[in-house]
Amino acid sequence: MNETRKAFRLIVVKYRRQAELFADAPKYHVIVSNRVASTADTLICYRQRGETSENGIKELKIGFGMERMPCGQFAANAAFFSASASSSTTCSCCSSTPL
């Protein structure tokens, strides 16, 4: 961070740990951002960044049988993953457009 020429800011969030052995020590979480939005908006964006990807992974696992790969061969598993991911994309595109 010392050699960057771009402006950035550090957002430090302090919160207490729950059910911790040493309950007196707070926990700190640091976010480095170059967004021009307010601190609250940056925190909201940072905390929501993984929701879409996690839901996509959950849908692949549950809806398309991706809990386990079918065999121990890399090429076969790659083909299975590609077919499942493309069918998931096709289904999501078809479900979002009205007929």
C-alpha positions as a Markdown table, in Angstrom:
| # | Residue | x | y | z |
|---|---|---|---|---|
| 1 | Met | 0.0 | 0.0 | 0.0 |
| 2 | Asn | 3.0 | 2.3 | 0.4 |
| 3 | Glu | 3.8 | 2.4 | -3.3 |
| 4 | Thr | 0.4 | 3.0 | -4.7 |
| 5 | Arg | -0.4 | 6.3 | -6.4 |
| 6 | Lys | -4.2 | 5.8 | -6.2 |
| 7 | Ala | -6.2 | 7.2 | -3.3 |
| 8 | Phe | -7.8 | 4.7 | -0.9 |
| 9 | Arg | -9.3 | 4.5 | 2.5 |
| 10 | Leu | -9.3 | 2.1 | 5.4 |
| 11 | Ile | -12.5 | 1.3 | 7.1 |
| 12 | Val | -12.1 | -0.4 | 10.5 |
| 13 | Val | -15.1 | -2.1 | 12.0 |
| 14 | Lys | -15.0 | -3.0 | 15.7 |
| 15 | Tyr | -17.4 | -5.5 | 17.2 |
| 16 | Arg | -17.5 | -7.8 | 20.2 |
| 17 | Arg | -17.0 | -11.5 | 19.9 |
| 18 | Gln | -19.9 | -13.7 | 21.0 |
| 19 | Ala | -19.4 | -16.6 | 23.4 |
| 20 | Glu | -15.6 | -16.2 | 23.4 |
| 21 | Leu | -13.3 | -17.4 | 26.2 |
| 22 | Phe | -11.7 | -13.9 | 26.4 |
| 23 | Ala | -14.9 | -11.8 | 26.1 |
| 24 | Asp | -13.1 | -8.5 | 26.8 |
| 25 | Ala | -11.1 | -8.4 | 23.6 |
| 26 | Pro | -13.0 | -6.8 | 20.7 |
| 27 | Lys | -12.6 | -8.0 | 17.1 |
| 28 | Tyr | -11.5 | -5.7 | 14.4 |
| 29 | His | -12.2 | -6.1 | 10.7 |
| 30 | Val | -10.3 | -3.9 | 8.1 |
| 31 | Ile | -11.6 | -3.1 | 4.7 |
| 32 | Val | -9.5 | -1.3 | 2.1 |
| 33 | Ser | -11.6 | 0.5 | -0.5 |
| 34 | Asn | -11.2 | 3.0 | -3.3 |
| 35 | Arg | -14.9 | 3.6 | -3.7 |
| 36 | Val | -16.2 | 7.1 | -3.6 |
| 37 | Ala | -19.5 | 6.1 | -1.9 |
| 38 | Ser | -20.1 | 6.7 | 1.8 |
| 39 | Thr | -18.7 | 4.5 | 4.4 |
| 40 | Ala | -22.1 | 2.9 | 5.1 |
| 41 | Asp | -22.7 | 2.2 | 1.4 |
| 42 | Thr | -19.2 | 0.7 | 1.1 |
| 43 | Leu | -19.9 | -1.6 | 4.0 |
| 44 | Ile | -23.3 | -2.7 | 2.6 |
| 45 | Cys | -21.7 | -3.5 | -0.8 |
| 46 | Tyr | -18.8 | -5.3 | 0.9 |
| 47 | Arg | -21.1 | -7.5 | 3.0 |
| 48 | Gln | -23.4 | -8.4 | 0.1 |
| 49 | Arg | -20.6 | -9.3 | -2.4 |
| 50 | Gly | -20.8 | -13.0 | -1.8 |
| 51 | Glu | -24.5 | -13.6 | -1.8 |
| 52 | Thr | -24.9 | -14.1 | -5.5 |
| 53 | Ser | -22.0 | -16.6 | -5.9 |
| 54 | Glu | -23.0 | -18.6 | -2.8 |
| 55 | Asn | -26.6 | -18.9 | -4.1 |
| 56 | Gly | -25.3 | -20.0 | -7.5 |
| 57 | Ile | -23.1 | -22.7 | -6.0 |
| 58 | Lys | -26.0 | -23.9 | -3.8 |
| 59 | Glu | -28.3 | -24.1 | -6.9 |
| 60 | Leu | -25.7 | -26.1 | -8.8 |
| 61 | Lys | -25.2 | -28.5 | -6.0 |
| 62 | Ile | -28.9 | -29.1 | -5.2 |
| 63 | Gly | -30.6 | -28.6 | -8.5 |
| 64 | Phe | -28.1 | -30.2 | -10.9 |
| 65 | Gly | -26.6 | -33.0 | -8.9 |
| 66 | Met | -23.3 | -31.4 | -8.2 |
| 67 | Glu | -22.9 | -32.6 | -4.6 |
| 68 | Arg | -20.3 | -35.0 | -5.8 |
| 69 | Met | -18.4 | -35.6 | -9.0 |
| 70 | Pro | -19.2 | -38.9 | -10.7 |
| 71 | Cys | -15.8 | -40.4 | -10.9 |
| 72 | Gly | -12.1 | -40.0 | -10.1 |
| 73 | Gln | -10.9 | -39.0 | -13.5 |
| 74 | Phe | -10.3 | -35.3 | -14.0 |
| 75 | Ala | -11.4 | -35.1 | -17.7 |
| 76 | Ala | -14.7 | -36.9 | -17.0 |
| 77 | Asn | -15.4 | -34.6 | -14.0 |
| 78 | Ala | -14.6 | -31.5 | -16.0 |
| 79 | Ala | -17.1 | -32.6 | -18.7 |
| 80 | Phe | -19.7 | -33.3 | -16.1 |
| 81 | Phe | -19.2 | -29.9 | -14.5 |
| 82 | Ser | -19.3 | -28.1 | -17.8 |
| 83 | Ala | -22.5 | -29.8 | -18.8 |
| 84 | Ser | -24.1 | -29.1 | -15.5 |
| 85 | Ala | -23.0 | -25.4 | -15.4 |
| 86 | Ser | -24.2 | -24.8 | -19.0 |
| 87 | Ser | -27.6 | -26.4 | -18.3 |
| 88 | Ser | -27.8 | -24.3 | -15.1 |
| 89 | Thr | -27.1 | -21.1 | -17.2 |
| 90 | Thr | -29.7 | -22.2 | -19.8 |
| 91 | Cys | -32.3 | -22.8 | -17.2 |
| 92 | Ser | -31.7 | -19.5 | -15.4 |
| 93 | Cys | -31.9 | -17.6 | -18.7 |
| 94 | Cys | -35.1 | -19.3 | -19.7 |
| 95 | Ser | -36.7 | -18.8 | -16.3 |
| 96 | Ser | -36.0 | -15.1 | -16.3 |
| 97 | Thr | -37.5 | -14.3 | -19.7 |
| 98 | Pro | -41.3 | -14.5 | -19.9 |
| 99 | Leu | -42.8 | -16.7 | -22.6 |
